[in-house]
Amino acid sequence: MQIQKSLSLLEKTRQARKEEKRVLALLLGYLLEIDQTKAYLEWAYPSLFTFLTQDLGYDKASAYRRVLAIRAMRETPEIGHKIETGELTLTSVCQVQQILTAESKQRPVSMEEKRDVFALVQNLSQPQAERALAEAYPQATLELNARAVMRPRTHALPGNQVEVRLVIPQELSDKLEQLKDLRAHAQFDRDPVKLLEWLVEQGLEKLDPIRRLARSEKRAEKREAKQLQIRDERLSESADGPRAEGLKSEDEDLQDLQDLQDLQERQDQAQGAARPATRVRSGVAEIETSTEGDRALERSFAAEPRRAAEPNRRPEPNRRPEPELIPSSTRIGASLHLAHAS
């Protein structure tokens, strides 16, 4: 009875194992569809890895293995069936995918070669698969081992602290020391924790999309304020411009009028100085007034437009020519000459 019960338990366990493989293949198929359609974005998750850790509750290592398996299934779809049948395990699929990723950085890897590599590790345990992959791809294996050594290891500590241990090359260590010295020159502090915090802040300031959006909005506000300031200055200049020009034109008109008056006064003075002093002696000669001469000049000026309007008009025959008008100044000079002669 006890043996029969034990055999029944063994059969149930084997059946559950088969069911586990089937469920794993089914789950990977669902995740592959989510990854291809990017449905996780509709569910407010930035990546499939975040969906696996935050929504489905996987730890980071388990979520990373499933992401690698999904990438392998996207390139070679038959992997899903081999996982369901047990020919390939999730661990071996992740090992092959890591090796092929490292090898593809050195040279192109064809689809046929990828299928051959997956066939190489079929029905092998994890140590056997690692040995077979190391013999087939020694350079990629060394690169992966170096990454594993340099991968940081964290341990939670009391007081909301985390211990981080990592292996870095000597060249990077020298650069960190140089940066520490340069920062200490300005900040007077060589604390490596503060240096790490400063480096993280610098990286987030450049790469974080939320911070970049905030910076772009701030720059847009500054540009808008500058444009408003320039527009206000131009409006004030356009409002004050006509007024200033009007005041300037009025000042120029006043100055021109003053200059005209000064010029008229100088001309009057010059004419008064050039006019000869006339002394009229009683009983010697009587100087004619210029009344008739002025009237004759007026008639002459009145006749000028008519002559200009009829330039080709011929003088009428048998018409007596008009006497030539003698200006009054000429007659005054002649009278003065006669008076002097007498």
Helices and strands as residue ranges (DSSP letters): H 2-37, H 39-42, H 48-50, I 51-55, H 60-75, H 79-85, H 90-104, H 111-120, H 126-136, H 138-150, E 153-157, E 161-165, H 170-187, H 192-207, H 209-274, H 291-309, H 328-341
